Amino acid sequence: MTAEIGHFALILALLVSLAQAAVSFIALRRRDPALAIFADQAAFGAFVFIVIAFACMTYAFVNSDFSI
């Protein structure tokens, strides 16, 4: 179960990172500070999802769950 949670967290981190890249580009083109703030928050969100994925996959490795 932890492997699936880790995998799902990695997918969410990818999606948030792609959204961050797109919104950052749009914020630069429009010079919109609100979108730039969203891009900063998206970076923190991606970091959180990556930490969750790392913790879940480390837990699976320690418990010898090599089904990943």
C-alpha positions as CSV (number, residue, x, y, z in Angstrom):
1,M,0.0,0.0,0.0
2,T,2.8,2.4,0.8
3,A,4.3,1.8,-2.7
4,E,1.0,3.0,-4.3
5,I,0.9,6.1,-2.1
6,G,4.5,6.9,-3.0
7,H,3.8,6.4,-6.7
8,F,0.6,8.5,-6.6
9,A,2.6,11.3,-4.7
10,L,5.2,11.3,-7.5
11,I,2.5,11.6,-10.1
12,L,1.0,14.6,-8.2
13,A,4.4,16.2,-7.9
14,L,4.9,15.9,-11.6
15,L,1.5,17.5,-12.3
16,V,2.1,20.3,-9.9
17,S,5.6,20.9,-11.4
18,L,4.1,21.1,-14.9
19,A,1.4,23.5,-13.7
20,Q,4.1,25.6,-12.0
21,A,6.2,25.8,-15.2
22,A,3.1,26.8,-17.3
23,V,1.9,29.4,-14.7
24,S,5.4,30.8,-14.3
25,F,5.7,31.4,-18.0
26,I,2.2,33.0,-18.2
27,A,3.1,35.2,-15.2
28,L,6.2,36.4,-16.9
29,R,4.4,37.2,-20.1
30,R,1.5,39.0,-18.4
31,R,3.6,40.5,-15.5
32,D,1.0,39.3,-13.1
33,P,2.3,39.1,-9.5
34,A,-0.7,36.9,-8.3
35,L,0.3,34.2,-10.8
36,A,3.9,34.5,-9.6
37,I,2.8,33.9,-6.0
38,F,0.9,30.8,-7.2
39,A,4.1,29.5,-8.9
40,D,6.0,29.9,-5.6
41,Q,3.3,28.0,-3.7
42,A,3.3,25.3,-6.4
43,A,7.0,24.8,-5.8
44,F,6.3,24.2,-2.1
45,G,3.5,21.8,-3.0
46,A,5.8,19.8,-5.3
47,F,8.4,19.6,-2.6
48,V,5.8,18.2,-0.1
49,F,4.6,15.6,-2.6
50,I,8.2,14.5,-3.3
51,V,8.9,14.3,0.5
52,I,5.8,12.1,0.9
53,A,6.9,9.9,-2.0
54,F,10.4,9.5,-0.6
55,A,9.1,8.6,2.8
56,C,6.7,6.0,1.5
57,M,9.3,4.4,-0.8
58,T,11.9,4.4,1.9
59,Y,9.5,2.8,4.3
60,A,8.7,0.1,1.6
61,F,12.4,-0.5,1.1
62,V,13.1,-0.8,4.8
63,N,10.3,-3.4,5.2
64,S,11.7,-5.3,2.2
65,D,8.7,-4.6,0.0
66,F,10.4,-4.9,-3.4
67,S,7.1,-5.0,-5.4
68,I,7.7,-1.6,-6.8
